[in-house]
Amino acid sequence: MTSRELTEFVWLVLADETPEYDDLLLTVYGMISRGEQQEVGRYVTTFVTNAVAGTDQRLPSVPTSMRYYLTYRVDWDVIAKRMIKMAEDLNEVACAYIRTVARSHAIGEMRAYIDTYAALYGTVSLSELIRTMDKVEDPFDPEFPLPKPVREQADQVCAAAVRAFGPKTAYAGVFRFAYETEYVSYGERFARDYISERMNK
């Protein structure tokens, strides 16, 4: 694999709107805002190397020897410049913020619901929840919209993002979609993991 191919591979792994990518994007935005742009390259290199090398279980597992190639074969200037460019796009930054908050909300809602369900019906009944989730074919079916409190929550988060980062309000639909998709998809993944954790205790 050439240096250019490895660089593109690292970027594809990173820039997939994962929690890690959003965390990095918001951090880089903050560093630029504080006038620390010269530190971005080193921070991005360390952050991405640690992530891709397997320190985070939510990213693909890569052999430890990969760290050598990441350190010496990846063009980190390219990665850093792309992250800076993304961090200067306020719409991208707002979406990263919105997805981050949506994940936090989803975790809280799912944890509370599962804990309450287990308290009412017993831990063994949690397997029924997984079977119910398996039957849901399309969580974005217009016939089954998200509950009103969640939709109102999404509106509040999107409005806060516009106030904080100042992107064009014309992107409101994009922001709302970012919240709802992340809330549903991340919430479902968290729910499955949390149910398994509760059942294995």
C-alpha positions as CSV (number, residue, x, y, z in Angstrom):
1,M,0.0,0.0,0.0
2,T,1.5,3.3,-1.0
3,S,1.7,6.3,1.2
4,R,-1.2,8.0,-0.7
5,E,-3.4,4.9,-0.4
6,L,-2.7,4.6,3.3
7,T,-3.5,8.2,3.8
8,E,-6.8,7.8,2.0
9,F,-7.6,4.7,4.0
10,V,-7.1,6.5,7.2
11,W,-9.3,9.4,6.1
12,L,-12.1,7.0,5.1
13,V,-12.0,5.3,8.4
14,L,-12.0,8.6,10.3
15,A,-14.4,10.7,8.3
16,D,-17.5,8.5,8.6
17,E,-19.4,10.7,11.0
18,T,-18.4,8.4,13.9
19,P,-18.4,9.6,17.5
20,E,-14.6,9.8,17.2
21,Y,-14.7,12.0,14.1
22,D,-17.2,14.3,15.7
23,D,-15.1,14.6,18.8
24,L,-12.0,15.4,16.8
25,L,-13.8,17.9,14.6
26,L,-15.2,19.8,17.6
27,T,-11.8,19.7,19.2
28,V,-10.1,21.1,16.1
29,Y,-12.7,23.8,15.8
30,G,-12.0,24.8,19.4
31,M,-8.3,24.8,18.8
32,I,-8.7,27.1,15.8
33,S,-11.0,29.4,17.8
34,R,-8.4,29.7,20.5
35,G,-5.6,30.5,18.0
36,E,-3.9,27.1,18.5
37,Q,-4.0,26.1,14.8
38,Q,-0.2,25.2,14.9
39,E,-1.0,22.5,17.3
40,V,-3.7,20.9,15.2
41,G,-1.3,18.7,13.1
42,R,0.2,17.0,16.2
43,Y,-3.1,16.6,17.9
44,V,-4.7,15.0,14.8
45,T,-1.8,12.7,14.3
46,T,-1.9,11.4,17.9
47,F,-5.7,11.2,18.1
48,V,-6.1,9.3,14.8
49,T,-3.1,7.0,15.4
50,N,-4.5,5.9,18.7
51,A,-8.0,5.4,17.3
52,V,-7.0,3.4,14.2
53,A,-4.4,1.4,16.0
54,G,-7.2,-0.2,18.0
55,T,-7.5,1.7,21.3
56,D,-11.2,2.3,20.7
57,Q,-13.3,-0.9,20.2
58,R,-15.8,0.9,18.0
59,L,-13.3,1.3,15.2
60,P,-11.9,-1.5,13.1
61,S,-9.2,-3.6,14.8
62,V,-5.8,-3.0,13.4
63,P,-2.6,-4.9,14.3
64,T,-0.2,-3.1,16.6
65,S,2.5,-3.1,13.8
66,M,0.2,-0.8,11.9
67,R,1.3,2.0,14.3
68,Y,4.6,2.1,12.5
69,Y,2.9,2.6,9.1
70,L,0.6,5.2,10.6
71,T,3.5,7.1,12.0
72,Y,5.8,7.0,9.0
73,R,3.7,6.4,5.9
74,V,0.6,8.5,6.4
75,D,0.7,12.0,5.1
76,W,-0.5,13.7,8.2
77,D,-0.3,17.1,6.6
78,V,-3.1,16.0,4.3
79,I,-5.2,14.7,7.1
80,A,-4.7,17.8,9.3
81,K,-5.5,20.2,6.4
82,R,-8.7,18.3,5.7
83,M,-9.7,18.4,9.3
84,I,-9.0,22.2,9.4
85,K,-11.1,22.7,6.3
86,M,-13.9,20.7,7.8
87,A,-13.6,22.7,11.1
88,E,-13.9,25.9,9.2
89,D,-17.2,24.8,7.7
90,L,-19.7,25.8,10.4
91,N,-22.4,23.6,8.9
92,E,-20.1,20.6,9.5
93,V,-19.3,21.7,13.0
94,A,-22.9,22.2,13.8
95,C,-23.8,18.7,12.5
96,A,-21.0,17.2,14.6
97,Y,-22.4,19.0,17.7
98,I,-25.9,17.9,16.9
99,R,-24.9,14.3,16.4
100,T,-22.9,14.3,19.7
101,V,-25.9,15.7,21.7
102,A,-28.3,13.2,19.9
103,R,-26.1,10.3,21.1
104,S,-26.1,11.6,24.6
105,H,-29.9,11.9,24.6
106,A,-30.3,8.5,23.1
107,I,-28.1,6.9,25.7
108,G,-30.1,8.5,28.5
109,E,-33.5,7.6,27.1
110,M,-32.5,4.0,26.3
111,R,-30.8,3.4,29.6
112,A,-33.8,4.7,31.5
113,Y,-36.3,2.7,29.4
114,I,-34.4,-0.5,29.7
115,D,-33.7,-0.2,33.4
116,T,-37.4,0.5,34.0
117,Y,-38.5,-2.4,31.8
118,A,-36.2,-4.7,33.7
119,A,-37.5,-3.5,37.0
120,L,-41.1,-4.0,36.0
121,Y,-40.8,-7.3,34.1
122,G,-37.5,-8.8,35.2
123,T,-34.1,-9.0,33.5
124,V,-35.0,-12.2,31.6
125,S,-37.8,-10.3,29.8
126,L,-35.2,-8.1,28.1
127,S,-34.7,-10.7,25.4
128,E,-38.2,-9.8,24.2
129,L,-37.1,-6.2,23.7
130,I,-34.4,-7.4,21.3
131,R,-37.0,-9.5,19.4
132,T,-39.2,-6.4,19.1
133,M,-36.3,-4.3,17.8
134,D,-35.5,-7.0,15.2
135,K,-39.1,-6.6,13.8
136,V,-38.6,-2.9,13.1
137,E,-37.8,-2.7,9.4
138,D,-37.6,1.0,8.9
139,P,-37.2,3.3,11.9
140,F,-37.8,6.3,9.7
141,D,-41.2,5.2,8.4
142,P,-43.3,8.4,8.2
143,E,-46.2,6.4,9.6
144,F,-44.2,6.0,12.8
145,P,-42.5,9.3,13.6
146,L,-40.4,9.9,16.6
147,P,-42.3,10.8,19.8
148,K,-43.2,14.4,20.1
149,P,-40.9,15.0,23.1
150,V,-38.0,13.7,21.0
151,R,-38.9,15.9,18.0
152,E,-39.2,19.0,20.3
153,Q,-35.8,18.0,21.8
154,A,-34.3,17.9,18.3
155,D,-35.7,21.3,17.5
156,Q,-34.1,22.7,20.6
157,V,-30.7,21.2,19.8
158,C,-30.8,22.4,16.2
159,A,-31.7,25.9,17.4
160,A,-28.9,25.9,19.9
161,A,-26.4,24.8,17.2
162,V,-27.5,27.7,15.0
163,R,-27.0,30.1,17.9
164,A,-23.6,28.6,18.8
165,F,-22.0,28.3,15.4
166,G,-24.0,30.7,13.3
167,P,-24.6,28.5,10.2
168,K,-27.3,29.4,7.7
169,T,-30.8,28.6,9.1
170,A,-31.6,27.2,5.6
171,Y,-29.8,24.0,6.8
172,A,-32.4,23.4,9.5
173,G,-33.7,20.4,7.7
174,V,-30.2,18.9,7.4
175,F,-29.6,19.5,11.1
176,R,-32.9,17.9,12.0
177,F,-32.1,14.9,9.9
178,A,-28.7,14.6,11.5
179,Y,-30.2,14.5,15.0
180,E,-33.0,12.1,14.2
181,T,-30.8,9.6,12.3
182,E,-28.1,9.6,14.9
183,Y,-30.7,9.4,17.8
184,V,-32.3,6.3,16.2
185,S,-29.3,4.5,14.9
186,Y,-27.0,5.1,17.9
187,G,-29.8,4.6,20.3
188,E,-30.6,1.2,18.8
189,R,-26.9,0.1,18.9
190,F,-26.6,1.3,22.5
191,A,-29.8,-0.4,23.5
192,R,-28.6,-3.8,22.1
193,D,-25.3,-3.5,23.9
194,Y,-26.9,-2.4,27.2
195,I,-29.5,-5.1,27.1
196,S,-26.7,-7.7,26.6
197,E,-24.8,-6.2,29.5
198,R,-27.8,-6.3,31.8
199,M,-28.7,-9.9,30.8
200,N,-25.1,-11.1,31.4
201,K,-24.8,-9.8,34.9
